[in-house]
């Protein structure tokens, strides 16, 4: 009997709110750079659940501030 290996992925959308000073503004318009400006470490997010053996974050999807969304 032969074995067939199947690698598959699924998307988990994570979100976190980070406090910044009232007068904070972004210097960059690129979401990855914006996240660097607020010193957010994506490794602080933990994902667990049935069937999850490892999680690799592939980037920032968007950044939102004052109801404005900066899409990637």
Secondary structure, DSSP 8 states (H G I E B T S, - for coil): ---------------------TT---S-SSHHHHHHHTT--GGG-----TT----------EEEETTEEEE-
